[in-house]
Amino acid sequence: IQTMTRSCNSRKEQSANRDLLRRIIAATTIQSSYRSWKCRIEMYIVIALVARIQRFYRSRKCFTGKPTSFSLRGSLAIQNVGRMYLARKKYLRIRERMHQAQIIKSMIAATRIQSAIRSWICRRDLLRRKEQALEIDENRKAISATKIQAMARSLVCQKELSRRRVVASQFEFGRKVVAATTIQSVARSWISQNELKDRIEEAHQAQAMMEQAITATTT
C-alpha cells in the first residue's frame, strides 16, 4: 500500500512538473511573441524616423544642391544608434532564450534525478520490506518449532508423570499388601500363641489330674 501511495505521489509530482514545464514554455512563447511584436513596432518606429530624417536630408539636398557635413553625420549617427539598438534587442532576446532553454534543461534534469532517486528509494524500501518479511517468517517458524517442542516436552512429561503415578500407586498397593500380610501374620501368630498357651494349660491340668488319680489309686 505504501509503495502504491509513493508511486501515485511520484506520478502526481511528475504530472505537476510537466504541467509547470508546459506553463513555462507557454509563458516563454507568449513573452517571446510579445517581445518580437514590441521589437517590430520599435523597429518600424525607428525605420519611420530614419525615413523622415532621410527625406529631410534629401529635401535639404535638393534645395541646397550639396549635403552638409553636420546633417550627414547626424543621419549616420542616428542610423548607427538604431542599428545598435536593434542589435542589442536581438542579442538580449537570444540571450534570454538561451537562459530559458538552460532553465528548462535544468528542470528536466532535476525531474529525471528526482525520479531516479524516488525509484531507488522505492527499490530500497521494497528490498527492506522483503528482508523484514523473511525475518518475520523465520521468527514465526522458530516460534512454531518452539511451540511444537514445548508441546512434545509437555506430552513426554505428562506420560512420565502418569507412569510415575502408576508406579507409586503400585508401590502403595504393595506396601498395603505387605502391611496387611504382616498384620495377618501377627494376628495368626498371636492366635496360635494363645491357642498354644491354652493347650499347654489344658495339658498341665490333665497331667495334674492324672497324677492325682495315680496317687489316689496307690493309696
Secondary structure by P-SEA (a helix, b strand, c coil): caaaaaaaaaaaaaaaaaaaaaaaaaaaaaaaaaaaaaaaaaaaaaaaaaaaaaaaaaaaaaaaccccaaaaaaaaaaaaaaaaaaaaaaaaaaaaaaaaaaaaaaaaaaaaaaaaaaaaaaaaaaaaaaaaaaaaaaaaaaaaaaaaaaaaaaaaaaaaaaaaaaaaaaaaaaaaaaaaaaaaaaaaaaaaaaaaaaaaaaaaaaaaaaaaaaaaaac
